[in-house]
Amino acid sequence: MENNISRRDFLKKTAFSAILLSNSNSFNILHFQKFNKEYTLIKNGLLIDGLGNDAIEKDILIKNDKILKIDKQIKESKSYNIINAKHLVVSPGFIDPHTHTDENLLINPKAESFIRQGVTTEIGGNCGDSPFPISKDKLEERKKYFKEKYDIDADWVDVNGFYNKMENQGISINYASLLGHGTLRGYVIGYNDIEPTEEQLNIMKSIIEDNLKSGVMGLSTGLEYTPGSFAKTNELIELCKIVAKYNSVYSTHLRNEDDTLIEAVNEAIDIAEKSGVSLEISHLKTCYPRNWNKIDKLLLTLESAKEKGINILADRYPYTAFATSLSACFPIWTREGTSDDFINRLKDVNLSDRIDSYLKEKEIKYGSWENVLISNVDSEKNKYCIGKNILELSNINQKNPIQFIKDLLIEEKSNVGMIVFAMSENNLKRILKHPLVVIGSDGSSIAPYGVLGQGNPHPRHYGAFARVLNKYVREEKVLDLPTAIKKMTSITAKKFNIMNRGVIKENFYADITIFDPDEVKDLSEFNKPHQYAKGIKYVLVNGRITINEEEHTGALSGKIIRRGRP
């Protein structure tokens, strides 16, 4: 190398990474030589611009990270990267409004499961949980956890530290984040069921304002999870007034998504109306058969709010099962405080009748414990549980299901993932089709190899966007293709004030997904989830070819996207 520059520095300078995990494709210097050109020309593609317009055959010329020219025919040059997109759809890169990747991009910056389904931008920090802020007393604990489990140095304490960490390393897709209210509340107040003092409320407001100035997209809540669940409506209204001041988004995992769903939606609308904030309802759903008939009222409630002038939108993933922590089966009061507090309550024989009664009601909602799969555990001892349902596991262990659940959570220190089959396919189609709903994954960027290839995760991590294009566009025609792409791109970009992305337009950033509309398909399944989508032929992120003929080139050209900034 010239001037004794190290290979690591060379790769960093050329937007590639020396941080490639075990079992991944090794870095290929030919990718650098082939694709590191100033211009890229996409020829003969069927351009769908992201605004809902029909496809039209156009060429696209890209210079560095921007779209320079769109025309019927653009002359080729030997100095260009050339992509022949004949018979392929050329669309804006997909924007995922609801993800939980966050630190995963530090573990594996290639963002494999997302970019291979066409996602070029993701918004993290959802459901009230963000990687910042971190109090000093929690920092060492967090650093130890991430070092031991993932071998990364989790040394940041705030949004700027986290963003700097990602920028210094490099990432394959663009990343933006919300500030998690649950994380914020824990930082300022703690994890118990108490109301904030006036001083604490003002501290939270100040931190929100600082984070918004640093470029976060808004505030998220996870009102089914502690400690966010302890917040009263008035607290959220006051906090959202700060979010509204900066024309940002309040994204909420509702307080309830089943028996009191409509009441929870009305609470979110009330918060938006009284604070003036732009409202995003996360993963809109009607859970459990006894609530499926609420779909008409649910959609009418959204429409009525829109008619009142509330800036409201929702997102949804294309599956009828949800995924979360197994501890979410338990009442809020058992989850107050730390994980140790929760475990001690599970062990307390004086609380058994009260807890068991609650779980028996949960079983009635689920229909059967057979509908609940274990998706992840930490210990080797319990790896056999992954991919099996609770009823099956309770029989294997010769325990009643409730006792098995409690014992498993105790052994795993409450860190157990579950997948629950709970939603109606007909309701899902109506939600996906509704004009106030965009496509989101509620997933994370993972990979079939390394530490992110463990467990039995929900297929949405690998297949959400491809599944919409396959099942709900091509096969079942719930959506036409231009509308589906609009729901994956420009609507989300506008909602979150992501500038110069989400549309194929001259002078916009060249985030572009090119796919075969007859071949694109999700391959990830509940019993075999670690499979990439197929049919996504090329993906460009900020003008760099990152997926080439369905293979990752190693490019790390993603950027941190800050609210309202180009």
C-alpha positions in Angstrom: 0.0 0.0 0.0 1.2 3.5 -0.7 2.7 5.5 2.1 2.6 2.4 4.3 -1.1 2.9 4.9 -2.6 -0.1 6.7 -5.1 -2.4 5.0 -7.6 -1.4 7.7 -7.2 2.3 7.0 -7.4 1.6 3.3 -10.6 -0.2 3.6 -12.1 2.5 5.8 -11.1 5.2 3.4 -12.7 3.3 0.5 -16.0 2.8 2.4 -15.4 -0.9 3.0 -14.8 -2.6 6.4 -12.2 -4.8 7.9 -14.8 -5.8 10.4 -16.2 -9.0 8.8 -17.5 -11.7 11.0 -16.7 -15.3 11.0 -18.4 -17.4 8.4 -19.3 -14.4 6.3 -18.1 -13.9 2.8 -14.5 -12.7 2.8 -13.6 -9.2 1.5 -13.0 -9.3 -2.2 -10.8 -6.6 -3.5 -12.3 -7.0 -7.0 -15.5 -5.6 -5.6 -13.6 -2.4 -4.7 -12.0 -2.3 -8.2 -15.2 -3.0 -10.0 -17.6 -0.7 -8.2 -15.5 2.1 -6.9 -16.3 4.4 -9.8 -17.7 7.9 -9.7 -20.6 7.1 -11.9 -23.1 4.2 -12.0 -25.6 3.8 -14.9 -28.8 1.7 -14.4 -30.0 0.8 -17.9 -33.4 -0.5 -19.2 -35.1 -0.8 -15.8 -38.8 -0.4 -15.1 -38.7 2.6 -12.9 -41.3 2.9 -10.1 -40.6 6.3 -8.5 -42.1 5.7 -5.0 -44.9 8.2 -5.4 -47.5 5.7 -6.6 -47.0 6.2 -10.3 -47.0 3.4 -12.8 -43.7 1.9 -14.0 -41.9 3.5 -16.9 -38.8 2.4 -18.7 -36.0 4.8 -17.8 -32.2 4.9 -17.4 -30.7 6.4 -14.2 -27.3 8.0 -14.0 -25.7 8.3 -10.5 -22.8 10.4 -9.6 -21.2 9.5 -6.3 -24.1 9.4 -3.8 -26.8 11.3 -5.8 -29.0 10.7 -8.8 -27.7 12.9 -11.5 -30.0 12.2 -14.4 -33.1 10.2 -15.3 -33.9 9.8 -19.0 -35.2 7.5 -21.6 -31.8 6.5 -22.9 -28.5 7.6 -21.4 -25.3 6.8 -23.3 -22.9 4.3 -21.7 -19.3 5.0 -20.9 -16.4 2.7 -20.0 -15.9 4.8 -16.9 -19.3 3.9 -15.5 -20.4 1.0 -13.4 -23.2 -0.5 -15.5 -26.3 -2.3 -14.2 -28.5 -3.9 -16.8 -32.0 -3.8 -15.2 -33.9 -5.3 -18.2 -37.2 -6.8 -17.0 -36.4 -5.6 -13.4 -38.2 -3.1 -11.3 -36.0 -0.1 -10.1 -37.5 1.5 -7.0 -36.3 3.7 -4.2 -34.6 1.7 -1.4 -37.1 0.6 1.1 -37.4 2.5 4.4 -38.3 0.6 7.5 -40.0 2.8 10.1 -40.0 0.2 12.9 -36.9 -1.8 13.7 -35.0 -3.0 16.7 -31.5 -3.4 15.1 -29.7 -0.7 17.0 -26.5 -2.3 18.5 -26.7 -5.2 15.9 -25.1 -2.9 13.4 -22.1 -2.7 15.6 -22.0 -6.5 15.9 -22.4 -7.0 12.1 -22.3 -3.8 10.1 -23.3 -5.5 6.8 -27.0 -5.5 7.8 -27.5 -8.7 5.9 -31.1 -9.7 6.5 -32.4 -6.2 5.8 -30.4 -5.1 2.8 -31.0 -8.4 1.1 -34.7 -7.7 1.1 -34.1 -4.2 -0.3 -34.1 -2.1 2.9 -31.7 0.8 2.6 -32.8 2.9 5.6 -34.1 1.8 9.0 -35.4 3.7 12.0 -34.5 2.1 15.4 -35.1 3.0 19.0 -38.7 1.7 18.9 -41.1 0.5 21.5 -39.7 2.8 24.1 -36.2 1.1 24.0 -33.2 3.0 22.5 -29.4 2.4 23.0 -29.2 5.8 24.8 -29.1 7.5 27.3 -27.1 5.3 29.6 -26.5 6.2 33.2 -23.0 5.9 34.7 -24.1 3.2 37.1 -25.4 1.1 34.2 -22.6 1.8 31.8 -20.1 -0.7 33.3 -22.8 -3.4 33.5 -23.7 -2.8 29.9 -20.1 -2.8 28.7 -19.4 -6.1 30.4 -22.5 -7.7 28.8 -21.7 -6.6 25.3 -18.0 -7.4 25.6 -18.7 -10.9 26.9 -21.5 -11.7 24.5 -20.6 -9.8 21.3 -17.0 -8.6 21.8 -17.8 -5.0 21.2 -17.0 -2.0 23.4 -20.4 -0.5 24.4 -18.7 2.7 25.7 -21.3 5.4 24.6 -23.6 7.1 27.0 -25.7 9.3 24.7 -27.0 9.6 21.2 -23.9 11.4 19.9 -21.6 8.8 21.3 -23.7 6.0 19.7 -23.9 7.7 16.3 -20.1 8.4 16.4 -19.5 4.8 17.1 -21.4 3.7 14.1 -20.0 6.4 11.8 -16.4 5.5 12.8 -17.0 1.8 12.1 -19.2 2.0 9.0 -22.5 0.4 8.2 -24.1 -1.0 5.1 -27.5 0.8 5.4 -28.7 4.2 6.6 -29.7 4.3 10.3 -31.9 6.7 12.2 -33.2 6.4 15.7 -36.0 7.5 18.0 -35.4 8.2 21.7 -37.0 5.4 23.8 -39.3 6.7 26.5 -38.8 3.6 28.6 -35.0 4.0 28.4 -35.4 7.7 29.2 -37.7 7.1 32.2 -35.4 4.5 33.6 -32.5 6.9 33.3 -34.3 9.7 35.1 -36.8 8.1 37.4 -35.8 4.4 37.7 -37.8 1.3 37.0 -40.6 1.5 39.6 -44.2 2.5 39.3 -44.0 6.1 40.4 -45.0 9.4 38.8 -42.2 11.9 38.0 -41.8 14.9 40.1 -41.9 18.3 38.4 -38.1 18.4 38.4 -37.9 14.9 36.9 -40.4 15.7 34.2 -38.4 18.8 33.3 -35.2 16.7 33.1 -36.9 14.3 30.7 -38.1 17.3 28.6 -34.6 18.7 28.5 -33.1 15.4 27.5 -35.7 15.0 24.7 -34.9 18.4 23.5 -31.2 17.7 23.5 -31.7 14.5 21.6 -34.0 16.1 19.0 -31.3 18.8 18.4 -28.8 15.9 17.9 -31.1 14.5 15.2 -33.3 11.8 16.6 -36.5 11.3 14.8 -38.8 11.7 17.8 -39.9 9.8 20.9 -41.1 6.1 21.0 -43.1 4.4 23.8 -43.6 0.8 24.7 -46.6 1.1 27.0 -47.0 -2.7 27.4 -43.4 -2.8 28.8 -41.9 -1.5 32.0 -41.0 1.1 32.9 -42.8 2.9 30.1 -46.1 1.3 31.2 -46.0 3.3 34.4 -46.4 6.6 32.6 -49.8 8.2 32.8 -51.3 9.9 29.8 -50.6 13.4 31.1 -46.9 12.7 31.4 -46.8 11.6 27.7 -48.7 14.7 26.6 -46.2 16.9 28.3 -43.2 15.1 26.8 -44.8 15.0 23.3 -45.2 18.8 23.4 -41.4 19.0 23.1 -41.5 16.5 20.3 -44.1 18.5 18.5 -42.1 21.7 18.9 -39.4 20.1 16.7 -42.0 18.8 14.1 -41.0 15.2 15.1 -42.8 11.9 15.5 -44.4 10.2 18.5 -44.2 6.4 17.7 -46.1 4.3 20.1 -46.4 0.6 21.0 -49.9 1.0 22.4 -50.8 0.3 26.0 -52.8 -2.7 24.8 -53.3 -4.5 21.5 -56.1 -6.9 22.3 -58.9 -6.5 24.9 -58.6 -2.8 25.3 -57.2 -2.0 21.9 -59.7 0.8 21.0 -59.1 2.5 24.3 -55.4 2.3 23.8 -55.7 3.8 20.3 -57.9 6.6 21.6 -55.2 7.3 24.3 -52.6 7.7 21.5 -54.9 10.0 19.6 -55.6 12.0 22.7 -51.9 12.5 23.3 -51.4 13.6 19.7 -54.4 16.0 19.8 -53.4 17.7 23.0 -49.7 17.9 22.2 -49.9 18.6 18.5 -47.4 15.8 17.8 -47.2 13.7 14.6 -48.5 10.2 15.6 -47.2 6.8 14.4 -48.9 3.7 15.8 -46.5 0.8 15.8 -47.4 -2.7 14.3 -51.1 -2.1 14.2 -53.0 -5.2 15.0 -56.0 -6.9 16.6 -54.7 -9.7 18.8 -56.5 -12.9 19.7 -59.7 -14.3 18.1 -62.1 -12.6 20.6 -60.8 -9.2 19.4 -60.7 -9.8 15.6 -64.1 -8.3 15.2 -62.7 -4.9 16.3 -61.1 -4.3 12.9 -63.9 -2.1 11.6 -63.9 0.2 14.7 -60.1 0.3 14.7 -59.8 1.5 11.1 -62.7 3.9 11.6 -61.0 5.4 14.7 -57.9 6.1 12.6 -59.9 7.7 9.8 -61.8 9.9 12.2 -58.6 11.1 13.8 -57.2 11.9 10.3 -60.4 13.9 9.5 -60.0 15.9 12.7 -56.6 17.0 11.4 -54.3 14.8 13.4 -51.2 13.7 11.6 -51.6 10.0 12.0 -50.0 6.9 10.4 -49.5 3.3 11.4 -47.1 0.6 10.3 -47.5 -3.2 10.1 -45.5 -6.3 9.2 -47.0 -9.0 6.9 -47.4 -11.8 9.4 -50.1 -13.1 11.8 -47.7 -13.9 14.6 -46.0 -11.4 16.9 -42.7 -11.7 18.8 -41.6 -10.4 22.1 -40.2 -11.5 25.5 -41.8 -14.4 27.3 -41.9 -12.2 30.4 -44.6 -10.1 28.6 -47.1 -12.8 29.4 -46.9 -11.7 33.0 -48.8 -8.8 34.7 -47.1 -5.4 34.8 -46.8 -5.4 38.6 -44.6 -8.5 38.5 -42.2 -6.8 36.1 -41.7 -3.6 38.2 -38.0 -2.9 39.0 -35.1 -5.1 37.9 -34.9 -8.5 36.3 -33.9 -9.9 39.7 -37.1 -8.4 41.3 -39.2 -10.1 38.6 -37.4 -13.5 39.2 -37.9 -13.2 42.9 -41.7 -12.7 42.4 -41.8 -15.8 40.2 -40.2 -17.7 43.1 -42.5 -16.3 45.8 -45.0 -19.0 46.7 -47.2 -16.4 48.3 -47.7 -14.8 44.8 -48.2 -18.1 42.9 -52.0 -18.1 42.9 -52.2 -14.5 41.7 -49.7 -15.0 38.9 -51.1 -18.4 37.9 -54.6 -17.0 37.7 -53.4 -14.3 35.3 -51.6 -16.8 33.1 -54.6 -19.0 32.9 -56.5 -16.0 31.5 -53.6 -15.5 29.0 -54.0 -19.1 27.9 -57.6 -18.5 27.1 -56.6 -15.5 25.0 -54.0 -17.5 23.1 -56.4 -20.4 22.5 -53.7 -22.8 23.6 -50.1 -22.8 24.8 -49.5 -24.6 21.5 -49.7 -21.2 19.8 -46.6 -19.9 21.7 -43.1 -20.8 20.4 -39.9 -20.3 22.2 -37.6 -18.3 19.9 -34.5 -17.7 22.0 -32.7 -18.6 25.2 -29.2 -17.8 26.4 -28.1 -21.0 28.2 -26.9 -24.2 26.4 -29.0 -26.2 28.8 -32.2 -24.9 27.4 -31.3 -24.6 23.7 -33.5 -27.6 23.0 -36.5 -25.3 23.8 -35.9 -23.1 20.7 -38.5 -23.7 18.0 -40.8 -25.7 20.2 -44.1 -24.6 21.6 -45.0 -24.3 25.3 -47.4 -27.2 25.3 -44.9 -29.5 23.7 -42.2 -28.4 26.1 -44.3 -28.8 29.2 -45.1 -32.4 28.2 -41.4 -33.1 27.6 -40.6 -31.8 31.1 -43.7 -33.4 32.7 -44.8 -30.0 34.1 -47.9 -28.0 33.7 -47.4 -25.2 31.2 -47.5 -22.4 33.7 -44.9 -24.0 36.0 -42.7 -24.7 33.0 -42.8 -21.1 31.9 -41.9 -19.8 35.3 -39.0 -22.3 35.7 -37.7 -21.4 32.3 -37.7 -17.7 33.0 -36.0 -18.3 36.3 -33.3 -20.4 34.8 -32.7 -17.9 31.9 -32.8 -14.8 34.2 -36.0 -13.7 32.3 -34.2 -13.5 28.9 -36.5 -15.7 26.8 -38.0 -14.8 23.5 -41.4 -16.0 22.2 -43.5 -16.0 19.0 -47.3 -16.0 19.4 -49.7 -16.8 16.6 -52.5 -14.4 17.4 -53.8 -12.4 14.4 -56.4 -12.9 11.6 -55.2 -13.1 8.0 -58.2 -11.2 6.8 -57.6 -8.4 9.2 -53.9 -8.3 8.2 -54.9 -7.8 4.6 -57.3 -5.0 5.5 -54.6 -3.3 7.6 -51.9 -3.6 4.9 -54.3 -2.1 2.3 -55.4 0.8 4.4 -54.0 4.2 3.1 -53.0 5.2 6.7 -50.7 2.1 7.0 -47.1 1.7 5.8 -44.9 -1.4 5.7 -42.5 -2.0 8.6 -40.7 -5.1 9.8 -40.6 -4.8 13.7 -37.5 -6.8 13.1 -33.7 -6.5 13.4 -30.9 -6.8 11.0 -29.4 -10.3 11.6 -27.6 -12.9 9.6 -27.5 -16.8 9.3 -23.9 -16.8 10.6 -22.1 -15.6 13.7 -23.7 -14.6 17.0 -26.7 -13.0 15.1 -27.5 -16.4 13.5 -28.6 -18.0 16.8 -32.0 -18.9 18.0 -35.3 -19.2 16.0 -36.2 -15.6 15.3 -39.4 -14.4 13.7 -39.2 -14.6 9.8 -39.9 -10.8 9.6 -36.2 -10.2 10.2 -35.4 -11.7 6.8 -38.6 -11.4 4.8 -41.1 -8.7 5.7 -40.6 -6.5 2.6 -40.1 -9.4 0.2 -43.2 -11.1 1.6 -45.4 -8.0 0.8 -44.1 -8.0 -2.8 -44.5 -11.8 -3.1 -47.7 -12.7 -1.2 -49.7 -9.5 -1.1 -48.8 -8.0 -4.4 -48.0 -10.7 -6.9 -50.0 -13.7 -5.5 -53.0 -12.2 -3.8 -53.1 -8.8 -5.3 -54.1 -7.1 -2.1 -51.9 -4.2 -3.2 -50.7 -3.1 -6.7 -47.0 -2.8 -7.0 -46.7 1.1 -7.2 -48.9 1.4 -4.1 -46.9 -1.2 -2.2 -43.6 0.6 -3.0 -45.1 3.9 -2.0 -45.9 2.4 1.4 -42.3 1.2 1.6 -40.7 4.5 0.6 -42.0 8.0 0.2 -44.8 7.9 2.7 -42.4 6.9 5.5 -39.8 9.3 4.3 -42.3 12.2 4.5 -43.6 11.1 7.9 -40.2 11.0 9.5 -38.9 14.1 7.7 -36.2 12.1 6.0 -34.9 14.5 3.4 -34.1 13.7 -0.3 -34.8 10.0 0.1 -37.7 7.7 -0.6 -38.3 8.8 -4.2 -36.3 8.3 -7.4 -35.7 11.8 -8.4 -32.8 13.9 -9.7 -30.6 15.3 -6.9 -32.0 12.8 -4.4 -29.7 10.3 -2.7 -29.2 7.2 -4.7 -30.7 4.6 -2.4 -32.1 2.2 -4.9 -33.5 -1.3 -4.8 -33.7 -3.4 -8.0 -35.7 -6.6 -8.0 -37.3 -9.2 -10.2 -41.1 -8.7 -9.7 -41.8 -12.3 -10.8 -39.1 -13.9 -8.6 -38.9 -11.8 -5.4 -39.9 -13.9 -2.5 -39.5 -14.4 1.3 -37.9 -17.7 2.1 -37.7 -17.4 5.9 -40.1 -19.6 7.7 -41.1 -20.0 11.4 -39.4 -23.4 11.6 -36.4 -22.4 9.4 -36.1 -18.6 9.7 -32.4 -18.0 8.8 -32.9 -17.6 5.1 -32.4 -14.5 2.9 -35.1 -13.3 0.6 -34.6 -14.0 -3.1 -35.1 -11.8 -6.2 -33.5 -8.6 -4.8 -30.9 -8.4 -7.5 -29.1 -5.1 -6.7 -29.2 -2.6 -3.9 -27.4 0.8 -3.9 -26.9 2.7 -0.7 -25.8 6.3 -1.2 -24.8 5.4 -4.7 -22.6 2.4 -3.7 -23.5 -1.0 -5.1 -24.0 -3.0 -1.9 -25.9 -6.0 -3.3 -24.7 -7.2 -6.7 -26.6 -10.1 -8.3 -28.0 -11.0 -4.9 -24.5 -11.0 -3.2 -23.2 -8.5 -0.6 -20.2 -6.6 -2.0 -18.9 -5.6 1.5 -19.7 -1.9 0.9 -20.3 0.1 4.1 -21.8 3.3 2.5 -24.7 3.8 4.9 -25.0 7.1 6.8 -26.5 8.2 10.1 -29.7 10.1 9.2 -30.6 12.9 11.4 -34.1 14.4 11.5 -34.6 17.2 9.0 -31.1 17.1 7.7 -30.1 16.1 4.1 
